[in-house]
Amino acid sequence: MRTREADRLALVALCLLVGLLCAGGIYRAVLVLFLHVPLDPNEGWNAYHAADAMAGLPLYPGSSPWFVNNYPPLSFYVVGALGTVIGDNIFAGRLVSSLSFLLDCALIARIARQMGCDGLGAVFATLFFAAALLVESDYVGMDDPQMLAHAFELSAAVLVFSPRTRSKLIVAGLLAAVGLFIKHNVFVLPAALGLWLGFEDRRGAKTFAGSLLLVISAGSIAFWLIYREWIFVALATPRTWQWTLFVRGATNALIWIAAPVIVLVGLLSFTYSDSRVRFCGIYAGLAIATGFVLLAGAGVDTNVLFDAAIALSFALALSLRRTVNWPLASAIFLFVMAPLGYSLLSQIDSDWLALPFWATPWVDENQTAEEDIGFLRQHRGDAICETLALCYWARKEETVDLFNLSQAIVTGTTPSRSLVAAIAGDQFAVIELETPSVASSGILAAMERAYSRTRVSDNGIFL
């Protein structure tokens, strides 16, 4: 008896260790919420669209002919409304994202319990999800609607896994549809729920799918009435697809996905009769397949595999429920977490060991950004920023979505003549580039002919 208790305590200690490491990542994410530190080009892009939503300006394609919009509209109104109160859409978006991440963790734990797992299994699921996102992405606390959209999809799953009634399934379909109008790449969980219900509860599947499709149809019609464009056309912006991007993305993803997939395959082999295990197989299979395909797209990030992280989290929780001895449970925990630990160690440098990195984080980054923002403000007139947050904080009008516009030019769907002419005509007072290769060759050549480098910082070069 004492041995069993000691073995269980060993697993608890491992959970506490990983939880402490996750808390460190969340701590740094929280402290940057209200600092002028650009975390990703998406932040300023989302902030500008949220400002347009509040001002009643066109969202599709945007108030500037060179500013593309390929996200659904709901998040812009949510963040814009909060941003009106806070005074900054990026800070508002970060706050929504952070709270949504914590809600996602709570919902994952809740669903794990609904699947019959104990508290330790629910903790295991939550820790894997949190660790995967903190180590393998920068989306925790970033101004992007991904976390909020997942919260709606997971809320729908909570209703599906609770004692099912027709009204609950209708609400679940409604929630899942709302999530898709927040961000459209969270379609995997509704699809998995519908497929799984089709095998387990055909009548329930019809109710859930009917509600989901009805709300999507109504939302699509409302979108057309408001924006005079079909949402599927608005979101299908062109991008290049490359085999090299797929190989690089898949290689990086396999580092942390392979181990839990092996655990899931073991579960399916020995307990396929368990409907909850079958759900994990359906969900993970769809999530990994679609995520890996999407990795071949230019500009696609790790977030396309967040559904895979959620599905595998549920599988890991179920693996503890099926494990009869605690040493094996600890071995599974270490087997799954070790690759994430390796990824974390590969990111550590000497700064991590210095006290200011933890006591006063982001001070240098904030100072650099403040100087960059001041430099942009000194140059009155329009600006182009790859790091759009800098232009947003410098109170510049939205002008050019450099990445999406360059993708449209490269794929031949949009000519570059008008922007090249504007650059050649000195329409822009200053240009900031974090990675010059993001611009199409024609645009970059025009910039090099018309502008000279006047400032360099950690955020890029300024022309």
Solvent accessible surface area in square Angstrom, and as a share of the most:
residue,aa,sasa,rsa
1,M,194,0.87
2,R,219,0.80
3,T,96,0.56
4,R,129,0.47
5,E,89,0.40
6,A,58,0.45
7,D,36,0.19
8,R,83,0.30
9,L,98,0.49
10,A,49,0.38
11,L,0,0.00
12,V,39,0.23
13,A,57,0.44
14,L,38,0.19
15,C,8,0.05
16,L,124,0.62
17,L,99,0.49
18,V,19,0.11
19,G,23,0.22
20,L,127,0.63
21,L,97,0.48
22,C,10,0.06
23,A,49,0.38
24,G,18,0.17
25,G,28,0.27
26,I,44,0.22
27,Y,87,0.33
28,R,32,0.12
29,A,16,0.12
30,V,73,0.42
31,L,73,0.36
32,V,2,0.01
33,L,10,0.05
34,F,110,0.46
35,L,52,0.26
36,H,43,0.19
37,V,7,0.04
38,P,24,0.15
39,L,42,0.21
40,D,26,0.13
41,P,54,0.34
42,N,38,0.20
43,E,0,0.00
44,G,0,0.00
45,W,13,0.04
46,N,6,0.03
47,A,0,0.00
48,Y,13,0.05
49,H,0,0.00
50,A,0,0.00
51,A,38,0.29
52,D,7,0.04
53,A,11,0.08
54,M,85,0.38
55,A,71,0.55
56,G,67,0.65
57,L,85,0.42
58,P,77,0.49
59,L,2,0.01
60,Y,17,0.06
61,P,82,0.51
62,G,9,0.09
63,S,52,0.33
64,S,11,0.07
65,P,110,0.69
66,W,37,0.13
67,F,1,0.00
68,V,26,0.15
69,N,4,0.02
70,N,13,0.06
71,Y,25,0.10
72,P,0,0.00
73,P,11,0.07
74,L,66,0.33
75,S,3,0.02
76,F,2,0.01
77,Y,83,0.31
78,V,69,0.40
79,V,13,0.08
80,G,0,0.00
81,A,52,0.40
82,L,54,0.27
83,G,3,0.03
84,T,98,0.57
85,V,125,0.72
86,I,64,0.33
87,G,64,0.62
88,D,15,0.08
89,N,12,0.06
90,I,0,0.00
91,F,25,0.10
92,A,0,0.00
93,G,2,0.02
94,R,0,0.00
95,L,48,0.24
96,V,21,0.12
97,S,1,0.01
98,S,14,0.09
99,L,107,0.53
100,S,6,0.04
101,F,2,0.01
102,L,90,0.45
103,L,86,0.43
104,D,0,0.00
105,C,14,0.09
106,A,60,0.46
107,L,24,0.12
108,I,0,0.00
109,A,26,0.20
110,R,130,0.48
111,I,0,0.00
112,A,0,0.00
113,R,126,0.46
114,Q,39,0.17
115,M,0,0.00
116,G,42,0.41
117,C,4,0.03
118,D,68,0.35
119,G,33,0.31
120,L,18,0.09
121,G,0,0.00
122,A,6,0.04
123,V,64,0.37
124,F,0,0.00
125,A,0,0.00
126,T,27,0.16
127,L,18,0.09
128,F,0,0.00
129,F,0,0.00
130,A,6,0.05
131,A,8,0.06
132,A,2,0.02
133,L,1,0.01
134,L,39,0.20
135,V,21,0.12
136,E,38,0.17
137,S,22,0.14
138,D,65,0.34
139,Y,9,0.03
140,V,17,0.10
141,G,0,0.00
142,M,0,0.00
143,D,3,0.01
144,D,7,0.04
145,P,9,0.06
146,Q,1,0.01
147,M,1,0.00
148,L,26,0.13
149,A,0,0.00
150,H,2,0.01
151,A,4,0.03
152,F,57,0.24
153,E,1,0.01
154,L,0,0.00
155,S,30,0.19
156,A,0,0.00
157,A,1,0.01
158,V,25,0.15
159,L,39,0.19
160,V,0,0.00
161,F,26,0.11
162,S,17,0.11
163,P,112,0.70
164,R,87,0.32
165,T,68,0.39
166,R,172,0.63
167,S,71,0.46
168,K,64,0.27
169,L,6,0.03
170,I,66,0.33
171,V,65,0.37
172,A,0,0.00
173,G,0,0.00
174,L,79,0.39
175,L,39,0.20
176,A,0,0.00
177,A,0,0.00
178,V,36,0.20
179,G,0,0.00
180,L,28,0.14
181,F,23,0.09
182,I,4,0.02
183,K,6,0.03
184,H,67,0.30
185,N,26,0.14
186,V,1,0.00
187,F,81,0.34
188,V,7,0.04
189,L,1,0.01
190,P,4,0.03
191,A,45,0.35
192,A,0,0.00
193,L,1,0.00
194,G,21,0.20
195,L,90,0.45
196,W,11,0.04
197,L,0,0.00
198,G,25,0.24
199,F,153,0.64
200,E,60,0.27
201,D,41,0.21
202,R,172,0.63
203,R,201,0.73
204,G,4,0.03
205,A,12,0.09
206,K,142,0.60
207,T,23,0.13
208,F,1,0.00
209,A,37,0.29
210,G,38,0.37
211,S,12,0.08
212,L,20,0.10
213,L,109,0.54
214,L,127,0.63
215,V,36,0.21
216,I,36,0.18
217,S,58,0.37
218,A,58,0.45
219,G,21,0.20
220,S,7,0.04
221,I,94,0.48
222,A,43,0.33
223,F,5,0.02
224,W,85,0.30
225,L,101,0.50
226,I,119,0.60
227,Y,38,0.15
228,R,156,0.57
229,E,54,0.24
230,W,119,0.42
231,I,7,0.04
232,F,133,0.55
233,V,97,0.56
234,A,8,0.07
235,L,27,0.13
236,A,78,0.60
237,T,30,0.17
238,P,44,0.28
239,R,60,0.22
240,T,28,0.16
241,W,134,0.47
242,Q,81,0.36
243,W,183,0.64
244,T,95,0.55
245,L,31,0.15
246,F,50,0.21
247,V,64,0.37
248,R,152,0.55
249,G,16,0.16
250,A,9,0.07
251,T,77,0.45
252,N,81,0.41
253,A,4,0.03
254,L,90,0.45
255,I,73,0.37
256,W,5,0.02
257,I,2,0.01
258,A,42,0.32
259,A,6,0.05
260,P,0,0.00
261,V,42,0.24
262,I,103,0.52
263,V,19,0.11
264,L,10,0.05
265,V,83,0.47
266,G,27,0.26
267,L,12,0.06
268,L,46,0.23
269,S,80,0.52
270,F,177,0.74
271,T,20,0.11
272,Y,137,0.52
273,S,101,0.65
274,D,9,0.05
275,S,32,0.21
276,R,72,0.26
277,V,0,0.00
278,R,56,0.20
279,F,0,0.00
280,C,0,0.00
281,G,17,0.16
282,I,41,0.21
283,Y,0,0.00
284,A,1,0.01
285,G,41,0.39
286,L,54,0.27
287,A,0,0.00
288,I,37,0.19
289,A,59,0.46
290,T,39,0.22
291,G,1,0.01
292,F,28,0.12
293,V,100,0.58
294,L,51,0.25
295,L,15,0.07
296,A,17,0.13
297,G,2,0.02
298,A,10,0.07
299,G,58,0.56
300,V,39,0.23
301,D,54,0.28
302,T,30,0.17
303,N,10,0.05
304,V,21,0.12
305,L,1,0.01
306,F,3,0.01
307,D,7,0.03
308,A,0,0.00
309,A,0,0.00
310,I,0,0.00
311,A,0,0.00
312,L,0,0.00
313,S,0,0.00
314,F,1,0.00
315,A,0,0.00
316,L,0,0.00
317,A,0,0.00
318,L,0,0.00
319,S,5,0.03
320,L,18,0.09
321,R,74,0.27
322,R,106,0.39
323,T,25,0.14
324,V,128,0.74
325,N,59,0.30
326,W,48,0.17
327,P,73,0.46
328,L,88,0.44
329,A,1,0.01
330,S,15,0.10
331,A,52,0.40
332,I,26,0.13
333,F,2,0.01
334,L,95,0.47
335,F,92,0.38
336,V,0,0.00
337,M,15,0.07
338,A,61,0.48
339,P,28,0.18
340,L,5,0.02
341,G,29,0.28
342,Y,144,0.55
343,S,10,0.07
344,L,36,0.18
345,L,122,0.61
346,S,82,0.53
347,Q,88,0.39
348,I,64,0.32
349,D,75,0.39
350,S,89,0.57
351,D,85,0.44
352,W,62,0.22
353,L,152,0.76
354,A,44,0.34
355,L,137,0.68
356,P,79,0.50
357,F,36,0.15
358,W,88,0.31
359,A,58,0.45
360,T,77,0.45
361,P,12,0.07
362,W,47,0.17
363,V,87,0.50
364,D,108,0.56
365,E,78,0.35
366,N,33,0.17
367,Q,99,0.44
368,T,27,0.16
369,A,0,0.00
370,E,70,0.31
371,E,83,0.37
372,D,0,0.00
373,I,3,0.02
374,G,26,0.25
375,F,30,0.13
376,L,0,0.00
377,R,104,0.38
378,Q,138,0.61
379,H,61,0.27
380,R,225,0.82
381,G,47,0.45
382,D,46,0.24
383,A,2,0.01
384,I,0,0.00
385,C,1,0.01
386,E,18,0.08
387,T,6,0.03
388,L,12,0.06
389,A,0,0.00
390,L,0,0.00
391,C,3,0.02
392,Y,39,0.15
393,W,10,0.04
394,A,5,0.04
395,R,190,0.69
396,K,19,0.08
397,E,129,0.58
398,E,18,0.08
399,T,14,0.08
400,V,1,0.00
401,D,5,0.03
402,L,3,0.02
403,F,59,0.25
404,N,18,0.09
405,L,8,0.04
406,S,2,0.01
407,Q,20,0.09
408,A,7,0.06
409,I,30,0.15
410,V,88,0.51
411,T,55,0.32
412,G,64,0.61
413,T,89,0.52
414,T,47,0.27
415,P,79,0.49
416,S,28,0.18
417,R,180,0.66
418,S,66,0.43
419,L,2,0.01
420,V,34,0.19
421,A,65,0.50
422,A,11,0.09
423,I,0,0.00
424,A,66,0.51
425,G,57,0.55
426,D,98,0.51
427,Q,89,0.39
428,F,3,0.01
429,A,39,0.30
430,V,1,0.01
431,I,0,0.00
432,E,0,0.00
433,L,1,0.01
434,E,83,0.37
435,T,66,0.38
436,P,52,0.33
437,S,99,0.64
438,V,31,0.18
439,A,8,0.06
440,S,9,0.06
441,S,96,0.62
442,G,35,0.34
443,I,0,0.00
444,L,40,0.20
445,A,36,0.28
446,A,1,0.01
447,M,0,0.00
448,E,120,0.54
449,R,175,0.64
450,A,39,0.31
451,Y,34,0.13
452,S,78,0.50
453,R,152,0.56
454,T,86,0.50
455,R,55,0.20
456,V,93,0.54
457,S,23,0.15
458,D,135,0.70
459,N,25,0.13
460,G,11,0.10
461,I,28,0.14
462,F,0,0.00
463,L,23,0.11
